[in-house]
Amino acid sequence: MMEDASTCTESEVETAEEQLFASMSMELLQRDLRHTKVGVLPAEHLALEQRENSSLIDEDELIVGKENRIAVDEGSMAAQQRQNSSLTAEEDMLVGKENRTAVDEGSKTRDTEEEEEEEVDEEAEDEVQEPTVNCSEYPVFCDSKLNCSGNPMTAADRAAWEKQLATPDGHANLRSWCMVYPMYATSVSKCIVEDSKLEYAQAMYEDQSKAQLTEADAVYCFVAGHCNNTEVTGNTTLQEAEGICSERYGDRWKGVGWADFMGVVSRAREEMSSTKQAWSEGRASWSELVALARQEAEISAMAACAMGNYQCDVFYCQANYCQNDDYLQRFGNLSWAAATWHGQASSKREKA
């Protein structure tokens, strides 16, 4: 029996081996299943998985790195933009500041230039040299009443007298004769210093004849009413003459300037003769001729009041024009018009 039990046929052996192999395969399969359930993979699976995970990690890192770089780049760009914006704002502020500074400097420069120009003008006025008075040849201008040498006329004096000949307190300003130095030396001496009205009349007529202003003076004498004047006498003082001036012209004579008088002189040779011709030809009325003559005569008379020779002018007119047949024939009728006008003006002041 023992021999039979230990002896196996080949078919039995093969069957046994197949059973053993199947049993081992089943065991291995079951082990793999158990490992899969608990997350344990065979080595080759684990290696493959590790390689795949590594690849995924590398890709993630690349993506993260790229995203980080993009974020950094975007942050850098934003920071650069902010910096540029800040720089632009600062540049704008600087440009604005520079512009304001330039404007301020330009304004200051203009102000400085204007101030310098004013200073130059003032210096130029101060530097204007009036002619030195020759007291030996023209002593009247060195007399204490005029004192053109001891108290020389300044540019400021001349500028003030151009606008107002009278003194600031409203009296005749004898020093204003310093403006005409050395002209009218004899005439001024006879009227202002010596108070010789007739000698003044003679000397002034000589001066005006040389200047070709006698015809203009004839109109002045008749229209100003000097030919009808009975108030001024040989004894009329400067203070009394001021009173007569105020009675005739009010305070207007106190505001007349040298520029006003020189305007009359410059127009004297042309306007009066042309207007007279227009009247004779019928192109101007008599009233227009009288109005023009009256305006010019008033300015001349008020200038004489302001310079202190009004009383002498009355004598000058009466001695040289009022009784002259030629002037009477040409301009005598103007004196009646002037008398009528002066009478009306006096009546208006009395009523006021």
TORTI-336963 format. One record per atom (N, C-alpha, C): residue in three letters; x, y, z. Coordinates in steps of 0.1 Angstrom, whole numbers, plus 5000, padded with zeros to 4 digits. Each point is the difference from the previous one (the first is absolute). Example, Ala and Ser with C-alpha at 12.3 -4.5 7.8 and 13.67 -1.06 7.14 Angstrom:
# residues 2
ALA513249435078ALA499150125000ALA500950125000SER499650114993SER500950115000SER499250115008
END
This chain:
# residues 352
MET500849885000MET499250125000MET500950125000MET501150005007MET500950125001MET500650034987GLU500449904993GLU500650024987GLU499050064991ASP498849965000ASP498950064992ASP499850145002ALA500050045014ALA499750145004ALA501150094995SER501349965001SER501150094996SER500250014986THR499549914993THR500250004985THR498850074994CYS500450114991CYS499050094993CYS500249994985THR499050014994THR500250014985THR500350144996GLU500550004987GLU500450144995GLU498850094999SER498949944996SER498850094999SER499650065014GLU500249925010GLU499750055013GLU500950115004VAL501349984996VAL501050105004VAL499750134993GLU499749994987GLU499750134993GLU498750075005THR499149915004THR498850065005THR500350085013ALA500849935008ALA500450065013ALA500750134998GLU500950004990GLU500850124998GLU499150124995GLU499149964991GLU499150104995GLU499150065012GLN499649915008GLN499250055012GLN500950095009LEU501249965002LEU500950085008LEU500250144993PHE500350004987PHE500250134993PHE498850095000ALA498849934999ALA498850085001ALA499850065013SER500349925010SER499950045014SER500950125003MET501249994995MET501050115002MET499650134992SER499549984988SER499550114992SER498950075007MET499049925005MET498950065008MET500550085012GLU501049945007GLU500550075012GLU500650134996LEU500850004989LEU500650124996LEU499050104995LEU499049964993LEU498950094996LEU499350065011GLN499749925010GLN499350055012GLN500950105008ARG501349975000ARG500950105007ARG500050144993ASP500049994986ASP500050124993ASP498850085002LEU498949935001LEU498750075003LEU500050065013ARG500549935010ARG500150055014ARG500850135000HIS501249994993HIS500950125000HIS499350124993THR499349974990THR499350114993THR499050075008LYS499249925008LYS499050055009LYS500650095011VAL501149975005VAL500650085011VAL501050104995GLY500150024986GLY500950104994GLY501449964999VAL500349875001VAL501449964998VAL500149944986LEU500950044991LEU500249964987LEU501249924999PRO500149914990PRO501249934998PRO501150104997ALA501249965000ALA501250094999ALA500050074987GLU499749914989GLU500050074987GLU498950104998HIS498849965006HIS498950105000HIS500450125008LEU500649985011LEU500450125009LEU501050084993ALA500949944993ALA501150074993ALA499350094989LEU499149934992LEU499350074989LEU499250125006GLU499349975011GLU499250105006GLU500950125005GLN501149965005GLN501050115005GLN500450084988ARG500349934989ARG500550074989ARG498950104994GLU498749945000GLU498950084995GLU499850125010ASN500049975013ASN499950115010ASN501150104999SER501249964997SER501150094999SER499850094988SER499549934989SER499850084988SER498950115002LEU498949955008LEU498950095003LEU500550125009ILE500949965009ILE500550105010ILE500850104992ASP500949944990ASP500850094992ASP499150104992GLU499049944994GLU499150094993GLU499350105008ASP499549955012ASP499450105010ASP501050115003GLU501249955003GLU501050115004GLU500350094988LEU500049954988LEU500250084989LEU498950104998ILE498749955002ILE498850084999ILE500150115011VAL500249955013VAL500150095011VAL501150114998GLY501149954995GLY501250094998GLY499650104989LYS499449954990LYS499650094989LYS498950115005GLU499149945008GLU499050095005GLU500650105010ASN501049955008ASN500750095009ASN500750114992ARG500749954989ARG500850104992ARG499050104993ILE498949954996ILE499050094994ILE499550105010ALA499749945012ALA499650095011ALA501050115003VAL501349955001VAL501150095003VAL500150104989ASP499949954987ASP500250104989ASP498850105001GLU498849955002GLU498950095001GLU500250105011GLY500449945012GLY500350095011GLY501150114997SER501049954993SER501150094996SER499550114990MET499149954991MET499450104990MET499150105008ALA499249955009ALA499250095008ALA500850105008ALA501149945006ALA500950095008ALA500650104991GLN500549954988GLN500650104990GLN499050104996GLN498849964997GLN498950094996GLN499850115011ARG499949945013ARG499850105011ARG501250095001GLN501249954998GLN501250085001GLN500050104988ASN499649954988ASN500050104989ASN498950105002SER498849965005SER499050095003SER500450105011SER500749955010SER500650095010SER501050104994LEU500949944992LEU501050094993LEU499350104992THR499049954992THR499350104991THR499350115009ALA499449965011ALA499350105008ALA501150095006GLU501149945004GLU501150095005GLU500550094989GLU500249944988GLU500450084989GLU499050124997ASP498749965000ASP499050104998ASP500150115011MET500249955012MET500150105011MET501250094998LEU501149934995LEU501350084998LEU499850104989VAL499349944989VAL499850094988VAL499150125004GLY498949965008GLY499150115004GLY500750105009LYS500949945009LYS500750095009LYS501050094992GLU500649934990GLU501050084991GLU499250104993ASN498849974994ASN499250104993ASN499650115009ARG499549965012ARG499750115010ARG501250085003THR501149935002THR501250085003THR500450094989ALA499949944987ALA500350094989ALA499150124999VAL498649975002VAL499150115000VAL500350105011ASP500349955012ASP500350095011ASP501350084997GLU501049934994GLU501250074997GLU499850104989GLY499149964990GLY499750094989GLY499350125005SER499049985010SER499350115006SER501050095008LYS500949935007LYS500950085008LYS501050074991THR500349944989THR500950074990THR499450124995ARG498749984996ARG499350124994ARG499850115011ASP499749965012ASP499950105011ASP501350075002THR501149915000THR501350065002THR500450104988GLU499649954988GLU500350094988GLU499350135001GLU498749995004GLU499250125001GLU500550095011GLU500449945011GLU500650085011GLU501350064996GLU500849924992GLU501250064995GLU499850114991GLU499049984991GLU499650114990GLU499650125008GLU499149985010GLU499650125008GLU501150075006GLU501049915006GLU501150065006GLU500950084990VAL500149944988VAL500850074990VAL499350134996ASP498749994998ASP499250124997ASP500250115011GLU499949955012GLU500250105011GLU501450055001GLU501049914997GLU501350055000GLU500350094988ALA499349974989ALA500250094988ALA499450135003GLU498850005007GLU499450135004GLU500950085009ASP500649935010ASP500950065009ASP501350054993GLU500449934990GLU501250044993GLU499850114990VAL498750034997VAL499850114990VAL500750135006GLN500950054992GLN500750125004GLN499450124994GLU499450085009GLU499550134995GLU501150104998PRO499950094991PRO501150094996PRO500550085012THR501250015002THR500650095010THR499750144998VAL499450075010VAL499650134999VAL501250105001ASN500150094990ASN501150104999ASN499450125007CYS500450025012CYS499450115008CYS500650144995SER501150004994SER500650124995SER499250054988GLU499749914991GLU499350044988GLU498550015001TYR499449925009TYR498649995002TYR499750015015PRO500250115006PRO499950015015PRO498649985005VAL499050024991VAL498649995005VAL499749865005PHE500749904993PHE499749865004PHE500849965013CYS500850095005CYS500749975013CYS499450095011ASP499050084996ASP499350085010ASP499349915010SER499950045013SER499449925010SER498549964997LYS499350074992LYS498649974997LYS499949874991LEU501149994991LEU500049884992LEU501049905005ASN501250045004ASN501149925006ASN500249874991CYS500250024987CYS500249894991CYS501549945002SER500950095006SER501349955002SER500249945013GLY499650075011GLY500249955013GLY499249885003ASN498849994994ASN499149885002ASN499749954986PRO500949934993PRO499849964986PRO498849924998MET499350024989MET498849924996MET500449854998THR499349915005THR500249864998THR499149944990ALA500349884995ALA499149934991ALA498649985006ALA500049985013ALA498749985007ALA499250135000ASP500750125002ASP499450134999ASP499350024986ARG500849974990ARG499550024986ARG498849914998ALA500149885004ALA498849914998ALA498850055007ALA500250055012ALA498850055008ALA499550134993TRP500850094995TRP499650124994TRP499349984987GLU500449894993GLU499449974987GLU498549985003LYS499649955011LYS498649975003LYS499350115008GLN500850075009GLN499450115007GLN501150115003LEU499750114995LEU501050115001LEU499950075014ALA498850015005ALA499950075014ALA500649915011THR500250075011THR500649925011THR498949915006PRO500449905007PRO499149905006PRO498950075008ASP500350115006ASP499050075009ASP499250104992GLY500150004986GLY499250084992GLY500450154998HIS501350034999HIS500550134998HIS500850004988ALA500350134995ALA500950014988ALA501449945003ASN500549934991ASN501349945002ASN501150074992LEU500750095006LEU501050084992LEU501149914995ARG500349905008ARG501149914996ARG499849924987SER498750004996SER499749934987SER500750064988TRP500450135002TRP500850074989TRP501349934998CYS500549925009CYS501349944998CYS499949904988MET498849964996MET499949914989MET500450074986VAL499850134999VAL500350074988VAL501450064999TYR500849985010TYR501450055000TYR500749964987PRO500750104994PRO500150145003PRO499150094992MET498949944995MET499050094992MET499350095009TYR499550114995TYR499150105006TYR500750065013ALA501450005000ALA500750055011ALA499650155003THR500050084990THR499750145002THR498550025004SER499149934994SER498650015003SER499749965014VAL500549895004VAL499849955013VAL500650095011SER501250054997SER500650105009SER499150125002LYS499450054989LYS499250135001LYS498749975008CYS499449884998CYS498849975007CYS500149955014ILE500849905002ILE500149935012ILE500950075010VAL501250044996VAL501050065009VAL499750155002GLU499950074989GLU499950155001GLU498650055001ASP499049924996ASP498650035000ASP499750134991SER500750004989SER499850114990SER499249944988LYS498750025001LYS499149944991LYS500150064985LEU500350134999LEU500150064987LEU501349954993GLU501149995008GLU501349954994GLU499849854996TYR499249935008TYR499849864997TYR499249994987ALA499150094997ALA499250014988ALA500950014988GLN501050095001GLN500950034989GLN500949884997ALA500649945011ALA500949894999ALA499349874994MET498849985005MET499249884996MET499650014985TYR499750124996TYR499650024986TYR501249974991GLU501250045004GLU501249974992GLU500249845000ASP499949945011ASP500249855000ASP499049934991GLN498750045001GLN498949934992GLN500150044985SER500650114997SER500250034986SER501049914994LYS501149985007LYS501049904996LYS499549864998ALA499049975009ALA499449864999ALA498949994990GLN499650124994GLN498950004990GLN498749965007LEU499850055012LEU498849975007LEU499150125003THR500350124994THR499350125003THR498549994996GLU499749944988GLU498649994996GLU499249915009ALA500749895004ALA499349915010ALA499850085013ASP500950085004ASP499950075012ASP498950114999ALA499850054988ALA498950104998ALA498749945003VAL499849884994VAL498749935002VAL499949975015TYR501049965007TYR500049975014TYR499650125008CYS500650114997CYS499750135007CYS498550044999PHE499449994988PHE498650044998PHE499149905006VAL500249874998VAL499149905005VAL500149985015ALA501250015006ALA500149985014ALA499450125008GLY499650114993GLY499450115006GLY501050105006HIS501349994997HIS501050095005HIS499850144995CYS499450014988CYS499850144994CYS498950075008ASN499149935006ASN498950065007ASN500350005015ASN501149955005ASN500349995014ASN500350135006THR499350045010THR500350125008THR500449975014GLU500049885004GLU500449965014GLU501550015002VAL500749974990VAL501550005002VAL500550144997THR500850045010THR500750134998THR501549995002GLY500750114999GLY501549995002GLY500449965014ASN499050015009ASN500349975014ASN499549865004THR499449934991THR499549875004THR501149905004THR499849945012THR501049915005THR499849864995LEU501049915003LEU499849864996LEU498849945007GLN499950035013GLN498949945008GLN498650054995GLU500050134996GLU498750054994GLU499749944987ALA501049974992ALA499849944987ALA499549865002GLU500449935010GLU499549865003GLU498550015003GLY499650105007GLY498650025003GLY499250024988ILE500550094990ILE499350024988ILE499949874992CYS501049935000CYS500049874992CYS499049905006SER499950005013SER499049915006SER498650054997GLU499850134999GLU498750064997GLU499649964986ARG500950004991ARG499849984986ARG499949854996TYR500949925006TYR500149864996TYR499749905011GLY499650055012GLY499949915011GLY501349945004ASP500049875004ASP501349935004ASP500649934988ARG499450014988ARG500649934989ARG501450044996TRP500350135003TRP501450054996TRP501049935009LYS499649945011LYS501049945009LYS500449864995GLY499249954991GLY500349864995GLY500650004986VAL500250114994VAL500650014986VAL501549965001GLY500449924990GLY501449965000GLY500850064988TRP501349995000TRP500850054989TRP499749934987ALA499749875001ALA499649934988ALA498750064993ASP499150055008ASP498850064995ASP500350134992PHE500950085006PHE500450124994PHE500849984987MET500949905000MET500849984988MET499149944989GLY498949935004GLY499149964990GLY499450124992VAL499750105008VAL499450124994VAL501050064990VAL501350015005VAL501050064992VAL500249934987SER500049865001SER500349924988SER498850014990ARG498850035005ARG498950014991ARG499750144995ALA500750105006ALA499750144998ALA500250044985ARG501049954994ARG500350054986ARG499149944990GLU499449885003GLU499249934990GLU498550015002GLU499649955011GLU498549995002GLU499250134999MET500650105006MET499250135000MET499950064986SER501149994993SER500050064986SER499149924991SER500149865001SER499249924992SER498550015003THR499750015013THR498650025003THR499550144996LYS500850105001LYS499650134996LYS499850004984GLN500849934993GLN499950004986GLN498749924996ALA499749895008ALA498849934998ALA498850085002TRP500150095010TRP498850095003TRP499850104989SER501150064995SER499950104990SER499549944987GLU500249874998GLU499549934988GLU498649945002GLY499550025012GLY498749945003GLY499949865004ARG501249945003ARG500149865003ARG499949985015ALA500150105008ALA499950005015ALA499250125005SER499349985011SER499150105005SER500950095009TRP499450125003TRP500750105009TRP500149945014SER499049935004SER500049945013SER501149895002GLU500249934989GLU501149905000GLU501350065001LEU500250114993LEU501350085001LEU500250055014VAL499050065006VAL500150055014VAL500249895010ALA499349894998ALA500249895010ALA501449955000LEU500649984988LEU501449964999LEU500950105006ALA499850134997ALA500950105005ALA499950025015ARG498749985005ARG499850015015ARG500749895007GLN499949884995GLN500749885007GLN501550025001GLU500650054989GLU501550025000GLU500350125008ALA499250105000ALA500450125008ALA499849985014GLU499049925004GLU499949965014GLU501249935006ILE500549904992ILE501149935005ILE501250095002SER500250094990SER501250095001SER499850095012ALA498850055002ALA499850105011ALA500249925014MET499549885001MET500149935012MET501449965003ALA500849974989ALA501449975002ALA500850125005ALA499650124995ALA500650135005ALA499750025015CYS498749965004CYS499750015014CYS500949915009ALA500249884995ALA500849905007ALA501450035001MET500650074990MET501450045000MET500250145005GLY499050075004GLY500150135007GLY500250124991ASN499649994987ASN500250124991ASN498750044994TYR498849965006TYR498750044994TYR499950154999GLN500350075011GLN499850145000GLN500950074990CYS501249944997CYS500950064990CYS499549974986ASP499349894998ASP499449974987ASP498950104996VAL499250045010VAL499050104997VAL500650134995PHE501150045006PHE500750124995PHE500649974986TYR500649894998TYR500649964988TYR498950014988CYS498849955003CYS499050004990CYS499550154997GLN499850075010GLN499550144999GLN501050094993ALA501349975003ALA501050094994ALA500349964985ASN499849884996ASN500449964987ASN498949964990TYR498849965005TYR499049954991TYR498750075000CYS499550035012CYS498750055002CYS499750134993GLN501050084998GLN499950134994GLN500650014986ASN500549884995ASN500649994987ASN498949994989ASP499950094991ASP499050004990ASP499949874992ASP501149954996ASP500049884992ASP499449885008TYR500449995012TYR499549895009TYR498650025003LEU499650135003LEU498650035003LEU499149974988GLN500450034988GLN499249974989GLN499849854998ARG501149925002ARG499949854998ARG499449935012PHE500350045012PHE499649925012PHE499250085010GLY499850134998GLY499350085010GLY498749945004ASN499249954990ASN498749955004ASN500049885009LEU501249935001LEU500149895009LEU500050055015SER500450125002SER500050055014SER498650025005TRP499050044991TRP498750025004TRP499349865003ALA500449914992ALA499549865003ALA500549955013ALA501350035003ALA500649965012ALA499450075012ALA499750134998ALA499450085011ALA498749945004THR499249974989THR498749945003THR500149875007TRP501049914996TRP500149875006TRP500550025014HIS501050095003HIS500450025014HIS498950055009GLY499250094994GLY498950055008GLY499049895004GLN499749914990GLN499249885003GLN500649915011ALA501349984998ALA500749915010ALA499950065014SER500250135001SER500050075013SER498649995006SER499050024992SER498649995005SER499749865005LYS500549904993LYS499749865005LYS500749975013ARG501250065002ARG500749975013ARG499450085011GLU499450124997GLU499450085011GLU498749935004LYS499249944990LYS498849935004LYS500349875007ALA501149934997ALA500449885007ALA500450035014
END
